[in-house]
Amino acid sequence: MTELRLSGSDGIYLFLESSSGDKYRLLIDEGLQNSLKSAVKASKTEVTLTPREIQSEIRSGATVDALVAKTGDPRHVIEKFAAPVLDEISHVVNSALSVQISIAGDRHTDISQIEFGAIIASRLEASGVDEFAWSARRDEQQVWLVSVSFDSGEMGQRATWSFDPKRLLLSPENETAVQLSTQNSLN
């Protein structure tokens, strides 16, 4: 079989040339156009998730890497639709961390205000935790869950609070969050 390469087109014909210099012309008819369209569609990577599904997965806690691995969809497609949700998640985390908590004073001091993020960070540091990371996700009931992950000893831990961004209300959702919310350090 002789291999041909495209050397030009006039809109009606494709001009082809062989490696030996022989020249050919091919009529651009409906059959050729349909074959080219099918070849182009087959060569494009099919995306398995819709933009809404990508955003829902990211909002529920999935990562871009996990979605790429799970679906085989191109990274740039996942990142394109994940970006606004990642910004939303960052905003939710920052909003939760900046919630003002009232700390009751004693008979010598007044009530003081401190940000939630600062008080949890100081309690983690008092427990010997140097590194921690905040994240957020929305659960099946559309409630935002804000979490801090950290290593304590040899195992990783996560403290999780539900967060109502409209009312700026945080509620501990697990024992670690209860401990961090009520004590000066982890036991």
Buried (B, 14 or more C-beta within 10 A) or exposed (E): EEEBEEEEEEEEEBBBBEEEEEEEBEEBEEEEEEEEEEEEEEEEEEBEBEBEBBBBBBBEBBBBEEBBEEBEBBEEBBBEBBEEBBEBBEEBBEBBBEBEBEEEEEEEEEEEEEBBBEBBBEBBEEBEBEEBEBBBBBBEEEEBBBBBBBEBEEEEBBBBBBBEBEEEEBEBBBEBBBBBBEEEBBE
